[in-house]
Amino acid sequence: MNPEKVSAVGLPVWALLPAILLVLLLSAYQARRAGSVPASFLIVAVGMRSALAAAHVYTYKASPLGLSWNALASVAICAAGLLVIRRRPGLGRIVMPLAPIILVMAVSAVANGDIAQASSALIKFAYFGVLAVLAYQATDDVGAARLMGLLLPVALIPLGFQILGVPLGLTKAGEIDGSASYIGGFNHEAAYSMLLVTAVLVTCFADRVRFPIRLALLLWCVAGLLAANYRTSILGAAPLAAVTLLVALTRLFVPDQRKLAGAFVAAVVALGLTGMAVTSQERFADLGVIYEKGFDIIQPPTTLSTEDRRLLSGRPAIWSRYIYAWDEGEAWQKVVGFGPESWSGVMDIYAHNTLVSALYEIGIVGVLAMLILWGGFLGMAALAPPDIRWKLISAHLSFILLNMATMPMWMIEGMIFYALLCGLTAHYAARARRSQRDSRPAGSGAVDLSGRRYPADTARRSGL
């Protein structure tokens, strides 16, 4: 099941057009305030994605060029972003972890003789790379906290659509149990909830916004995720939201009291998460079964029982089909897969797990390349300054967790989240490196990212 092919009731035209107009005006206003071309472009790109996704009844239709209007807009944004990117040293922080998976996808496409089908996946990763570089450059221009503050109103737009959809009666059956999902007239709860997880990310890192306001917005985002009723995103957002609350609440205390306060706050956050799990135990009961069975949930598709096929909305059954289909391939296909996007037309539903999908499409080498991508940026997060390190690490863990039961990297909404996160991560890793250089003894000087040397007292610093 491709999220873009799922039919869902959209907002009526009389509500949709004014809403989209407000989205574009808000995005343009925030972009004008940015004072940085990369930051302005990033704000407009995020706003446009919400507008395009909200109008899916029209934008998912084929354009005269064959691509959907939605896909055509993504290509245009990617191409325009390439013109905005400034050439400067340091871009390797983004490009180097990304290059292996791009290379593997290209090799797999050529080996399987289907470059045309692979183009859609390659465009998505190019889109990610462009936005990640722009996020990195925008943070250098205006500072990470200010960039997130500028993005915040635009990132919260999907919540506005959700509120608008409630009185209009726009609901969608969320899972196989038929429970309602409130997604504001968007096409699919997976893509919609990914936009809300992006709102969580931006809220957590908008440090210039006062904490009570950020707390209220974070709770609003969590309520929106619960209403969207997509378990994967609820679980995926939990590490980032929990760590952000833990860090922010602990800092309200004086340094001498922070260890004790941190333990207390951690207990409160844990109780809150437990309470959410208990009140929604029917929705999350499958997790206990999965924990007990471990890798035994992967079985030959013909041996799966009806109960097995219902676990996690059928995900283990889907994973089994992909893994056993990969195992039946030729030796070279086990190495480089059956080609990017090769599942389409063969499987009737997408893999709901990025690594499982990568194994089938780009083989063992592709899985390793994906792990290099995730591990590279997670490693950068571990090198960030101590005051931001754990929030970055938790955000990466949230994203990796999301990839274990859905496929955010195969939808533009997920690529926007990861691009913002990786741009922030590269910025803070570079900031930590500059701080180390600046801390050298007087007279030793420092070297900035362009290679120029400065005296220690005038060394280049971050724009935060």
Summary of the structure (lengths in Angstrom):
residues: 464
radius of gyration: 22.3
end to end distance: 43.2
largest distance: 72.2
contacts: 1581
relative contact order: 0.12
helix: 73%
strand: 3%
